[in-house]
Amino acid sequence: MSAQSKPSEQPVEKTRGRTPNRRMMQSGYSLLARGEPLIWFTGGMLVICLLMITCLLGFILYSGLPTFWPREVQWVLLNNGTQEIGQLQTTEVDQNAVGQVSRYYRTGNFDLTGQHYRWLTSSELDGEGLSKPQWAMVVERLEHGRLYGILNQMTIATDVGEAPRRRVAEAERLKELIETIPSISAEILPQVYAALASSIDRELDAANRSLLPNLEELPGLLQVRLATETNWQLASQLAGDNVVVASRRVISSEADVFEQLDREVARTTTLRHQIEALRYQISRRDAQLSEMRAEVRRAEISANQQVALPLESAHYFLDQLELLHHRSQTLAESMELLREIAGPSDWQAAVLQAFQKYEAVELPQQVSRVQQQLVEAMEPIQKQAVVIRDAVAAYHVGYQEIVAKKRPLEMQLQELNALSTMAEVDFLVPFAPVTVAVEDADIDRLVSGTIPETLRQHLATQSILVSESTAEVTQLNGRLTWVSCTDSLGQKHVFSVAAIEGESTPSELGSNPSSRATRQVQLLQTKLVNCREIVRAFPANQLGLASKVSTYLGRWGEFLLENPREAGAEGGVFPAIWGTIVMTLIMTIAVVPFGVMAALYLREYTKSGPLVSLIRISINNLAGVPSIVYGVFGFSFFCYTIGAYVDGGAKNAGIEPWPSMLWYLALGGIVAVGTVAFLFSFLSSGPSHTQTGFKRFAARAALVLWLVTVAAVAILLLKSPFFEGFYREYLPNPTFGKGGLLWAALTLSLLTLPVVIVATEEALAAVPNSLREGSLACGASKWQTIQRIILPHSRPGILTGAILAMARGAGEVAPLMLVGALASAPDLPLDTEFPFFHGSRSFMHLGYQIYTLGFQSQNSEAAKPMVFTCTLLLILIVAALNITAIYLRSRLKRQFQGNQF
């Protein structure tokens, strides 16, 4: 290169009276020309966006993950003498008051106090009033939320076992059978009752000796003795619950109480699962009855008649027949039991003779009489159509079979319910304590461990008899002392001696009204909780790290696998998780094929024009329509129109059907229009470059005629006078004419359809034209090119549209509020019951669960931790679905390395 051509030696143009313009300088020395400011600006915007997303996720993690971590329980003594118990949630500093700190406590005990949380300020509480009792318990219950209290004592009823319970049940059946036979003399009944009592006593004694060897040494023993008719009524009540109590023990040691409580909670949890399984089986039997009623209703519709009498009018006679049949089965067992419990005697022979006579004569007469009454009650039905008579007869037979199957299930359910109520726990709670008026000297004696006489007399007025003078003293904190004593029945009572600020009054606190630091004595109240109501109970102040982690993981397991309780504020969200996943998958399955076909037609088959431009503009506008508009459309169109039409035809959907003649004429017209559309399509076929003006006209006319044909077919179906629905027998209760999973998925499919169309179009446009031209050059048709070249290469982009659709549809809430989501849905939309997928059922959704917890719960503060936890779970579910789709997309991208997408 010559010296004149070197850039550094090029002459610079001189300007008269002004400096050279920076823009005229060489680009290598210009910062704006190099683009660094724009790079830093765009990079900074990206960093800000990532920081915002990170902060949002971090805040959700910070608020959601600690929800189930067990916190310490504090017993709080306020400066005015009142007491609280709860878990400290947060601490805030008041900016308006110097040194003022507010503590936010979760106090629980909603059934007692009516509140879940409470703010306590420094003026109400100081450091000396805080304490952490060793046996402060966190009790998670099935109802009323959490209970916070101090473990006091436990009462346990010991079950005597299967043999005595079976004997009592047999005696109950024998007693019932004897009472139904009028021929048995009343003079014999006391002897029968005595024999039954003696037999049950033998079973109880054997069970007691095997369960409790030192029977005489246990206090509070309760043995069931059946010697008179009055005692028999007591045994009858116990037998009705299918459980006999052999002994009732009171445990006072906190360690022993907690150990026994842990075992009882595990036992009642197992029983609760068994009870839920039995209830499900009983509900299935009831569903079978509903199906049989629907069969009768279907017969009425086909015969165009109504049953003369309600089906329930025959239930009394059917139940009587079932009872008599059950009685005939128990006769042999009752006679064998009677021979076993009593030796040969005159009264035994008389009872057996009455039994044999009842079995041979009276029982058949009763059966015949009830059958005749049933025939007379059903006589009006015999005059109706044959199909109705057959349906009613089948219903009667099925009703008896189902009732016979339900009877043992109900008896077993009753037994399990009784077995689950055999242990109760007392907790000390700071709610409405009873203030006791005693002298200062008596307070000193009480704190030193001696029960004063004045206090003992006060307790006697409340039916609490304290025989011992010594008491157990526990120093809880600098201002609060607990004194516990035991009454003559073994019940434990606790007094709190508190030092409070303020002037005392002689009527309440003694004889020193001028004292500023006074003391008050209160009898703490107890809260009795049955173990069947407890889901989890643990001493929060004694948990080590391993125990806290175990409790934390156990709560997470319950949250992920159990049903919600307490309006979603407690328990699990498994139905919401299941409903969210199923709804999202069905929405994706519904939206992807339609979106791909629409995008394929717009990209590959249509030509640019006003109509296509209008369609694209409409698609882009639909992407910005508020989601609640889609919800209103789905509710009115899918639920009230399509669903009502599926249930009961045109009339049920509010559509007036056409007359038969008009409908047939319209059908003929549609056939004619469809034939013309087919002919025009045939005439317009051929290569596009050889089409004449007539062929182009025929192609446009065929398109219009096909659209008219499709619209006319839809109108013809809606106006059909021959279709009366698939679920007429269930009306007026709608099946599909209400919100359900299917309609919710279709509504969200319309919502996310523009996203799939746009993403698919971009994926199709990214396929190189050289691939199209090469396929066509090899002799492939248009469809073969699309099927074998274009679609395989655009699959990653199509999956991108599906990912975006899932991400948006899974988090939508507004449409679901109208088309099927509920705060509590008892049945899953996809389960193991045929037909497995139940599109008409309402469902639970995590997004709707978050909304109800945050804005519809009885206490939003109590549900606030669960809101963040559900939000975290929803984000994880959407992320898991997206990661799965991204993984599939990456595998497809590896198959087609030449794809630009």
Salt bridges, closest charged atoms under 4 A:
GLU36 OE2 - ARG34 NE 2.84
GLU72 OE1 - LYS132 NZ 2.45
GLU84 OE2 - ARG118 NH1 2.61
ASP111 OD1 - ARG141 NH2 3.14
ASP111 OD2 - LYS527 NZ 3.13
GLU124 OE2 - ARG118 NH2 3.83
ASP126 OD1 - ARG479 NH1 3.05
GLU140 OE1 - ARG536 NH1 2.63
GLU140 OE2 - ARG555 NH2 2.66
ASP159 OD2 - ARG165 NE 3.21
GLU162 OE1 - ARG165 NH2 3.34
GLU170 OE1 - ARG167 NE 3.39
GLU179 OE2 - LYS175 NZ 2.86
ASP201 OD2 - ARG225 NH1 3.67
GLU203 OE2 - ARG167 NH2 3.97
ASP205 OD1 - ARG225 NH2 3.65
GLU216 OE2 - ARG209 NH1 3.23
GLU254 OE2 - LYS492 NZ 2.97
GLU259 OE2 - ARG263 NH1 3.20
GLU264 OE1 - ARG267 NH2 2.87
GLU276 OE1 - HIS273 ND1 3.94
ASP286 OD1 - LYS406 NZ 2.95
GLU295 OE2 - ARG298 NH1 2.64
GLU300 OE1 - ARG297 NH1 3.06
GLU312 OE2 - ARG293 NE 3.52
GLU333 OE1 - ARG173 NH2 3.81
GLU336 OE1 - ARG339 NH1 3.94
GLU340 OE2 - ARG167 NH2 3.10
GLU410 OE2 - LYS406 NZ 3.83
GLU415 OE2 - ARG165 NH1 2.32
ASP442 OD1 - ARG445 NH2 1.87
ASP444 OD1 - ARG519 NH2 2.54
GLU453 OE1 - ARG456 NH1 3.90
ASP487 OD2 - HIS493 NE2 3.09
GLU558 OE1 - ARG536 NH1 3.01
GLU558 OE2 - ARG565 NH1 2.60
GLU570 OE2 - ARG106 NH2 2.78
GLU570 OE2 - ARG146 NE 3.85
GLU604 OE2 - ARG772 NH2 2.90
GLU604 OE1 - LYS782 NZ 3.88
GLU724 OE1 - ARG728 NH1 2.33
GLU729 OE2 - ARG298 NH2 2.44
GLU761 OE1 - ARG603 NH2 3.77
GLU761 OE1 - ARG616 NH1 2.25
GLU812 OE2 - ARG808 NE 3.45
ASP831 OD1 - HIS838 NE2 2.88
ASP831 OD2 - ARG841 NH1 3.00
GLU833 OE2 - ARG284 NH1 2.65
GLU833 OE1 - ARG841 NH2 3.69
